[in-house]
């Protein structure tokens, strides 16, 4: 079998270097005839394109495509449409994989194809880490557990199935939900999720610090806008719960945050104290509490806008 690894990227040159080098270091067996790494640069300004071109000798499997900044949905579609092979593996550009990553996905997917007539995909493990030098040293944690059905951080799927279901919806131009929306379409035609825990990827992100607060708040507001695009396309109870568009979620997060008394502003001294102690992960998990209230309130605000769903 042949594999196309599709990676959209935007201004992540340093971690992308680690990502691509790990993919070039794959152990191959007879189950994989060939593979390519399709990188779609989404208008980066950090030298990503020139670095890839200047290092073609150490990146023999990399094929570079370029687009104006349009988001990951557009980038993944471009990558799939230009891919050569029958298996598509999606990963993010800040994911570092182990040397048996491709083999694990291909073995699991090919055996599952026989059972489900190719109407399935494999979902690998994602371990979050802030260790840039040695991300592979991170252990699997409770916070790494994901209940997502189709998340493009680490999945393998038939190219034919992707094309049949219609690829990613490019109206998801801001942060969030484009992969889960595609997953909803896959679920509706009976596609099976097959877990592949041995296909491990280490998802790197910089340690949390207080300078990230405003950008993370902006990101949550973008996610709320895209959540309503998602719900407009799939107005069912499952999606309502996925995007937290229920009275239960409103009540729960207002109660947890004491009606807004627990806020990012009031927590700032505690967050800074924890960061100064080197407890960045704890600070981030605490910050996520009022951050989710911001998201839920933004959902309510957007819905209250007149004719929102007609726009």
C-alpha positions in Angstrom: 0.0 0.0 0.0 1.0 3.6 -0.5 0.4 6.5 1.9 0.0 10.3 1.6 0.6 12.1 4.9 -1.2 15.5 4.6 0.0 18.3 6.9 -1.4 21.9 6.7 1.0 24.4 8.4 1.0 28.1 9.3 4.0 29.8 11.0 5.2 26.6 12.8 8.6 26.3 11.2 10.6 25.2 14.3 8.3 22.4 15.4 7.5 21.5 11.7 11.2 20.7 11.3 10.9 18.1 14.0 7.7 16.8 12.6 9.1 16.2 9.1 12.3 14.7 10.3 10.4 12.2 12.3 8.3 11.3 9.3 11.4 10.9 7.2 12.7 8.4 9.8 10.0 5.8 9.4 10.6 2.1 9.5 9.0 0.5 6.4 8.0 -3.1 5.8 6.4 -4.8 2.9 3.0 -3.4 3.9 4.1 0.1 2.6 5.4 0.4 -0.9 5.9 4.1 -0.8 4.8 7.3 0.9 4.8 11.0 0.5 4.5 13.9 2.9 2.2 16.5 1.5 2.9 19.8 3.2 0.5 22.7 2.5 1.9 26.0 3.6 -1.0 28.3 4.5 0.7 31.6 3.8 3.4 31.3 6.5 5.7 34.3 7.1 8.4 32.6 9.2 10.5 31.1 6.5 8.8 27.7 6.3 8.7 27.5 2.5 12.4 28.4 2.0 13.5 26.0 4.7 11.7 23.1 3.0 13.1 24.0 -0.4 16.6 24.5 1.0 16.5 21.1 2.7 15.1 18.9 0.0 18.0 16.5 0.3 17.0 15.5 3.8 13.3 15.6 3.0 13.0 13.3 0.0 9.4 12.4 0.7 8.2 16.0 1.2 6.0 17.6 -1.5 5.3 21.3 -0.9 2.2 23.2 -1.9 1.4 26.8 -1.1 -1.8 28.8 -0.7 -2.8 32.2 0.6 -3.8 32.2 4.2 -7.2 30.4 4.2 -7.2 28.0 7.1 -6.6 24.3 7.7 -9.8 23.1 5.9 -8.7 24.7 2.7 -5.1 23.4 3.2 -6.2 19.8 3.9 -8.4 19.8 0.8 -5.6 21.0 -1.3 -3.3 18.3 0.1 -5.8 15.6 -0.5 -6.6 16.7 -4.1 -2.9 16.7 -4.9 -2.0 13.5 -3.1 -1.0 10.4 -5.1 -1.9 7.5 -2.9 -4.9 5.5 -1.6 -4.3 6.1 2.1 -4.5 9.6 3.6 -3.0 10.2 7.0 -3.8 13.6 8.6 -1.6 15.0 11.3 -1.0 18.5 12.5 2.3 20.3 11.9 3.2 20.3 15.6 2.9 16.5 16.0 6.1 14.4 16.3 5.6 10.7 15.6 7.4 7.5 16.5 9.4 5.6 13.8 6.6 2.9 13.5 3.8 5.4 13.1 3.0 4.7 9.4 3.3 0.9 9.9 0.8 1.0 12.8 -1.8 3.0 10.9 -1.5 1.0 7.7 -1.6 -2.4 9.4 -4.6 -1.5 11.4 -6.4 0.2 8.6 -5.8 -2.5 6.0 -7.1 -5.2 8.3 -10.2 -3.1 9.1 -10.9 -2.5 5.4 -11.6 -6.2 5.0 -14.1 -6.1 7.8 -15.9 -2.8 7.0 -15.4 -2.6 3.2 -13.1 0.5 3.5 -15.9 2.5 5.4 -13.7 3.1 8.4 -10.7 5.1 9.7 -8.0 4.6 12.3 -7.5 7.0 15.1 -4.1 7.2 16.7 -3.0 8.3 20.2 -2.1 12.0 20.8 0.1 12.8 23.8 0.3 16.5 24.7 3.7 17.9 25.7 5.5 21.1 26.2 8.9 19.4 26.0 10.4 20.8 22.7 13.8 19.1 23.0 12.5 15.6 23.7 8.7 15.4 23.2 8.9 11.6 23.1 9.7 11.6 26.8 6.2 12.6 27.7 3.9 10.0 29.3 0.3 9.4 28.4 -1.9 11.4 30.9 -5.6 11.5 31.8 -5.8 14.9 30.1 -4.7 13.3 26.8 -7.9 11.2 26.7 -10.1 12.3 23.7 -13.7 11.4 23.0 -13.7 13.0 19.5 -15.0 10.9 16.7 -12.9 12.3 13.9 -10.0 14.7 14.8 -7.4 15.3 12.2 -4.5 15.5 14.6 -3.8 11.8 14.0 -6.1 9.8 11.7 -5.8 7.5 8.6 -8.6 7.1 6.1 -9.2 6.0 2.5 -8.8 8.8 -0.1 -11.8 7.4 -2.0 -14.0 7.6 1.1 -12.9 11.2 1.7 -13.7 12.2 -1.8 -17.1 10.5 -1.6 -18.1 12.3 1.6 -17.1 15.7 0.2 -13.8 16.7 2.0 -13.7 19.6 4.4 -16.1 22.5 4.4 -14.1 25.6 3.7 -16.7 27.9 5.3 -14.9 26.9 8.6 -12.4 29.7 8.0 -11.7 30.4 11.6 -10.5 28.2 14.5 -12.2 24.9 15.2 -14.8 22.3 14.2 -14.0 21.7 10.6 -12.7 18.1 11.2 -15.5 17.2 13.6 -18.1 18.5 11.0 -16.5 16.1 8.4 -16.7 13.5 11.1 -20.4 14.1 11.4 -20.9 13.4 7.7 -18.7 10.2 8.0 -20.8 9.0 10.9 -24.0 9.6 9.0 -23.0 7.2 6.3 -22.0 4.5 8.9 -18.2 5.0 8.9 -16.6 3.1 11.7 -13.9 4.5 14.1 -11.1 2.0 14.7 -8.8 2.9 17.5 -5.1 2.6 16.8 -3.3 3.4 20.1 0.1 2.2 18.8 0.2 5.0 16.2 1.5 7.5 18.7 2.0 11.3 18.1 3.4 13.8 20.5 1.5 17.1 20.2 3.8 19.9 21.1 2.7 23.3 22.3 4.6 26.0 24.2 4.3 26.0 28.0 1.4 28.2 29.1 2.2 31.7 30.2 0.1 34.7 31.0 1.1 36.4 27.7 -1.1 33.8 25.9 -4.3 34.7 27.7 -5.7 37.3 25.2 -4.9 35.1 22.2 -6.6 32.1 23.8 -9.7 34.1 24.6 -9.8 35.3 21.0 -9.4 31.7 19.8 -12.4 30.6 22.0 -14.5 33.4 20.5 -13.6 32.2 17.0 -14.4 28.6 18.1 -17.9 29.8 19.2 -18.5 31.3 15.7 -17.5 28.1 14.0 -19.5 26.0 16.4 -22.7 27.8 15.1 -21.6 27.1 11.5 -21.4 23.5 12.6 -24.8 23.5 14.2 -26.4 25.2 11.2 -25.3 22.3 9.1 -26.2 19.6 11.6 -29.0 20.7 13.9 -29.2 17.6 16.0 -28.9 16.8 19.7 -25.5 15.2 19.4 -24.0 18.3 17.9 -25.7 20.5 20.5 -23.9 18.6 23.2 -20.6 18.6 21.3 -20.6 22.4 21.0 -22.2 22.9 24.5 -25.3 24.6 23.1 -27.7 23.4 25.8 -29.2 24.9 29.0 -27.3 22.2 30.9 -24.0 23.6 29.8 -25.1 27.2 30.4 -26.1 26.4 34.0 -23.1 24.2 34.7 -20.4 26.7 33.6 -22.2 29.7 35.2 -22.4 27.7 38.4 -18.8 26.5 38.3 -17.6 30.1 37.7 -20.1 31.5 40.2 -21.8 33.6 37.6 -18.5 35.1 36.4 -16.9 35.8 39.8 -14.2 33.3 38.8 -12.8 35.1 35.8 -9.6 35.3 33.9 -9.0 38.7 35.4 -9.4 37.6 39.0 -7.4 34.4 38.4 -4.5 36.3 36.8 -2.4 36.6 40.1 -2.8 32.9 40.8 -1.9 32.0 37.2 1.2 34.2 37.2 2.2 32.7 40.6 1.9 29.1 39.2 3.8 30.0 36.0 6.6 31.6 38.1 6.8 28.3 40.1 7.0 26.3 36.8 3.6 24.8 37.2 2.5 25.9 33.7 0.3 22.9 33.1 -1.6 23.4 36.3 -2.1 27.1 35.5 -3.4 26.2 32.0 -6.0 23.7 33.4 -7.2 26.3 35.9 -7.4 28.9 33.2 -9.5 26.6 31.1 -12.4 26.9 33.6 -13.3 30.6 33.0 -12.1 30.2 29.4 -14.9 27.7 28.8 -17.4 30.1 30.3 -16.2 32.8 27.9 -16.9 30.3 25.0 -20.4 29.4 26.3 -21.3 33.0 26.8 -20.1 33.9 23.3 -22.3 31.2 21.9 -25.3 32.8 23.7 -24.3 36.3 22.5 -24.0 35.2 18.9 -27.4 33.4 18.9 -29.0 36.5 20.4 -27.9 38.5 17.4 -30.8 39.1 15.1 -31.0 36.8 12.1 -27.7 35.1 13.0 -28.7 31.9 11.3 -29.8 33.7 8.2 -26.3 35.2 7.7 
